Amino acid sequence: MTEATEQDGIPNWHGFMSAILQVLADGQPKTRSDLAKLAMDVVGLTDEQRAVRVNSGSLKAKGRVGWSLSHLIAATALERPDSALYVITDVGRQLLSNNPKGLAQSHLREIDAYRRHRAEVSAARRAISSATEADALDEDEDPNDVIDTAMDRINAEVGADLIQKLRENAPEFFEEAVVDLLLKMGYGGAEQRGRRIGGSGDGGVDGVIDQDALGLDRIYVQAKRYADGNTVGRETIQAFVGALHGVGASRGVFITTSTFTSAARQYAENVPSRIILIDAARLVVLMIKYRVGVQVKQSYDVVELDEDFFE
């Protein structure tokens, strides 16, 4: 099996892909912990290698198995019939059969679903950081820049997964999620005065945020759970503005898991009503920032010399 390794002999994440597929080839669902252990057995990691930790304290090999699982899921080589279980798919069996000497990321890029996933990751990364994308980190870079680049990469991966989950869930779930996001952002005051009002009689709005206790100042919300490529056009924004007028409102937020056409954005900028448009890229940035649909996995402390200590 060809796989990239470091001095400690632990393969990079793509070095575990074949092992994971081999372990699941028997067709039996397996938990993440069992799968990680068995994949490390296939790769031949020693107890010492399995115990190697990164600076944050987490296990290096276990983390790389996790990244490998994420990429295989994105390539539809694995499925999760239950939140705690993994199974191999026909795509995964074909990958294993066609590449007996091992798998590289280039093999995943031959799969349409994986290419679409990577495109969404790149789009999320551009939204999170204006820095030039670079997979290889230069030793001459500022260490703080290296950390920021790595965090951008992680956030981009999570952002792509967030959008996929939002698209997979029911429209009602998405409507609740965007109301939760706006409340976490501080709208609705300390009393969190916001609710979903979507349904057959919603009048063209899906949620409302009361900015004061009496509800005199309100922000109305429209949430559209669209697939990638199904853009929101001017007509849809016009309908939302009409719905706002119907409830006597002058401010609204339109949130989608897709994008807006240039005509839709121009219309929103020019109407007297204050309309904020939030597309998929900005949505994931906000959800990660305000911890909606995500949780902190681990934290890092960045230290600097304490000059006062030496005086």
N, C-alpha and C positions, 0 to 999 in steps of 0.2 A: 504494500500500500504506500503510495506516495503522499507525503504530508509534510507541511511546514512545521518545524520545531524550533525551540529556543535552546539555550545552553542547558536548561534544566530538563530537556527531553520531553516537555509537554507539548503536544501538537497545538497549532493554532485552531480556531473554531472549525475551519473547513476540514481539518484533519480528523474530526470526529464524525463527519457526515456518514461515511460508509459504515462505520461501526454502529451508529444508531440504526441505520436501515437494516443492517444484518441482524441486529438484536430483535427488531420488530418483524423480521421476515417470516416468523412462525405464525403470524396472524393474530397473536394474542395481545390484547391491550395491556399497556404497562404504565405505571406511575412514573413521574419525572425522576424521583429518587432512585427507583429500581433501574430505570433506563440509563441514568447517569452511571451507576455502578457497573452495569453490564457492559456499557460502551467502553468504559475505562478498562474493563477486563479484556475486551477484544483488542484495544490498542496496546495493551500490555503495560499499563502504568504500575509502578511500584507503590507500596504504601507511602514511601517518602515523597514521591511525586504527587500523590493524591492529597498530601498534607501541606503542600506548598501554598502559601497565602500571598496575596497582593497587599499593597500598602494599606488598603482600607480594612484588611482583616479577613476578607472573604476568600474562599478557596479558589485558586486559579483554574484548576481543571474543571471543577463544577461549573464555574462561570462560563467557560468556553463551550461546554456541552450545552448550556442554556442558549448561548448565541447561535450555536449550530441548529438547535431545535427551532428557534425563531426563523432562521433562513429556510429551513426545510418546510415549515408551515407556510411561509410566504410563497414557496414554489409549489404548493399543493402536494408535496411528497408525503406529508403527514397530515392527519386529521385528529381532532379532539372530540370524540363522541361524548365525552364527559369532561368537565373542567379539570379533573385530576388524572385523566388518562390520555395516552397517545396511541395511535394505530397507523400502520403504513397504508398508503393508497396505491392504486395501479401506477400512478406517476412515479412513486417512490420505488416500486418494484422494477420499473423500466430503467430508472436511473442506476439502480444497483446492478441490473443485468448488463447494461450497456457499458459500464465502467468498472470492470472487475479489479482494476489496479488502483482504484481510489477515485475520489470525487474532488473537484475544485469548484470554486465559485463560477468559473466559466461554463461549467456544465449546467448550473442552475439558470444562467442567463439565456439558455436556449429555450426556456419555458416562458410562454407569454405572460402567465400570471406573475412570475417572478420579475420579469422586466417591468411590468406595470407597477409592482410594489416598489422596485428600486427608483422608478421615476417619481413616485409619490414621496419617497424618502428624500430624494434630491430637492424636490420642490419645498418640502418642509424645512430642509436645511437652509435653503436660500432665504426662506422667510425668517428663520431664527437668527441667521448671521449673514452679514454682507461679505464676510471673508471668503476668499477663494477656496473652493472645496479641494481638500488634499487628503488622500488616504494614507500617504506616507509622511510621517512627521520628521522634520529636519532637526538635527541635533543643535543647529545654530539658533533655533527659535527660542524666544522667551518661554520659560517653563509655564508661566501663567497663560500664555497664548496656547500652548500645547494642551493644557487642562481645559481651556474654553473650547478648543476645537473638538476635544474628545466629548465634552458635555453636549456640544451641538450635535454630534453624531448620534449619541444616545437619545437625545430629545427628538431628533428626526425619525429614528427608528420607532420610538414610542408614538410619535405623532401619526405616522402612517398606520400603525396598529389601531390608534384611537379612531381615525376616520373609518377604517374598515369595520370596527365594532359598531360605530354609530349607524353606518349604512346597513348593517346586518339586522339591527334591532328594529322594532316596530316604530312607526312615526310618533306614537304617543310617548315612547321612551325618549326620543330625541327632543320632543317638546319639553318634557320635564327636565332634561339635561341642560338645555339652554337657559331655562329659568333658574336652575341651580347655579349655573355659571354667572349670570348677571347678579344674583344675590351675593355670591362669593366675591364679586368685584366691588361690592359696596352699595349697589343700588338696592332700594327697599329699606334702607336704614337699619338700625340696630335690631329692630323687631322683625326683620326679614319678611317684609310685606310683598310677597310675590306668589303667583300661582299660575298653573296651567289652566287655560279655558278652552283648549282645542276640542273639537267635536263637530257634529253636524250643524249645531247652532252657534258656532263661534263667531259668526259675522265676518270671517276673513282674518281673524287674529288668533294666535295660539296661546298667548300668555300675556299677563299684565303685571307690572311692577308699580306698587304704590309708593311714591316718594315721601309722602307724609301720612300721618295717622288717619286722616279723614279721607284719603284718596283723592284729594283735590288736584294733585300733580301726578300724572300717570305716564308710564312708558309702556307702549304696546309692542308685542313681539310676534314676529312671524318666523316659523322654523320649517325649512324645506329639506327633507332628507333625500337628496338626489345622488344618483350614481355619477362616477367620474365621466366627464364628457357631456353630461346633461346640464347645460348651463342655464342660469336664470336670466331671462330676457327682460326687456323694457316693459312688456305687457304685464308681466307678473308683478313688477314693482309698482306700476300704475294701479293695479288692482289693490295692492296693499295700501297705497295712499288713499284710494277710495274708501277702503275699510276704516282707515283712521278718521277720515272725515265723517264717516257714519257714526262713530262713537264720540265725535267732538274732540279728537286728539290731534296734536300737532307734532308729536315726536314718536318715532318708532325705530325698532332695531330688526333688521332682516338678516337671519343667519341661515347658511346653507352648508351642506357637506360637499358642494360642488364649487363653481365659480360664477361670476357675473359677466355678462357681455359688456362691452364698452358703452353701448347705448343705454344699458340699465344703470351703469355708474353715472353717466352724464345726466340722465334724467333725475336720479336721486340728488345730485348736486344742485340742480337748477330749480327744483320745486320749492315752494315756500315752506312746506313741512320739513322738519329736521329728520332725515332718514339716514341711519347708519347701516352700512352693508358690511357683513362679516362673512368672508368666504372660508373654504376649508383650511387654507394655509394659516390664516389669522386665527381661526377657531382653535386649532391645535396649540398654537402658541399661548393663547389665553387659558386653555384648559390645563396645560402643563404649569403655567405660571401660578394659577390660582388653585391648583391641586383638585381639579374636578375630573373624576375618572382615572386618576393616577395616584400613586402613593410613593413616598420616599423610600427607596430601597436601601440606600447607604449614603453616608455623608463623608466629606473629606475636610480636613483642616489644613489650610495653607499657612505656613509659618514664615516669619522673617526675624532677622536678628534684633534683639532687644538692646539697643544702644545704651539705654539708661542703666541696664544691669552692670555695665562695665565702667560706669563713671564713679 
